[in-house]
Amino acid sequence: MLAVTTEVTVKLIPKPLLARCIMASFDDVRKAGDAVAAVIAAGIIPAGLEMMDKPMTAAVEDFVHAGYDLTAEAILLCESDGTPEEVEEEIGRMSDVLRAAGATAISVSNDEAERLRFWSGRKNAFPASGRISPDYMCMDSTIPRKRLADILLAIQEMEKKYQLRCANVFHAGDGNLHPLILFDANDADQLHRCELFGADILETSVAMGGTVTGEHGVGVEKLNSMCVQFSAEENAQMLGLKHAFDPAGLLNPGKVIPTLNRCAEYGKMLVRGGRSGIRSCRGFEGGAGFC
């Protein structure tokens, strides 16, 4: 967007002496979401903190047999690494927090093989989803950690609205969501409903105090939802910065920052479709192609 990288210097970090993983089951997604916030509030920064809902655990368990609790509404994977003494102390603290938050079952990996087995399900979430659906669309939004349960419950309502299934995996420690909307791309109507479903997830995340992206970027897929998250003035500042580095518009033109016309048209579409609240780009007196 702003430059071409010609050289990168990296630092090699030694592997931790030990890593252990907690697998915690919850009978309610709100309890699981609150547990994530409780871990961070306790001053614990896990090496990994991931969440999966019931549809996703069912999909991956059938695929890799990781030993997941299929009765749980959600599971958390919480990892600690460091020296043996550090890991033992942190695993104990995290276990206490998870139990207090309502965990119905807690398992701690006893060796490296078991730790890898716990993680095998999470790491195979995408291929496991591909086994149960012809296609899936992976979304990528971020919300405040305290709203994890709220967005999961909202997505469940969206499943009914758009008549499509959705399996969820979260980088829970960051509040970064990866809902996988399951659909058949050969069915034009399903594809259309999937796109609407995805935009609804992104814009609901914004309404909950989040953002339309966490790690996968914007590109062109999320341009419309950028119109919802940012005002005309905010987009103007971003485009002004880009123009300072790239006055000829050679670097990834038409990506990340939406144009005036796109935002105006998207605003009209939302109103016609019964969804309002977009911060329209109308009224911005910028140069051609600015929004």
Secondary structure by P-SEA (a helix, b strand, c coil): ccccccbbbbbbbccccbbbbbbbbbccaaaaaaaaaaaaaacccccbbbbbcaaaaaaaaacccccccccccbbbbbbbbccaaaaaaaaaaaaaaaaaacccbbbbbccaaaaaaaaccccaaaaaaaaaccbbbbbbbbccccaaaaaaaaaaaaaaaccbbbbbbbcccccccbbbbbbbcccaaaaaaaaaaaaaaaaaaaaacccccccccccccaaaaaaaaccaaaaaaaaaaaaaaccccccccccccccaaaaaaaaaaaaaacccccccccccccccccc
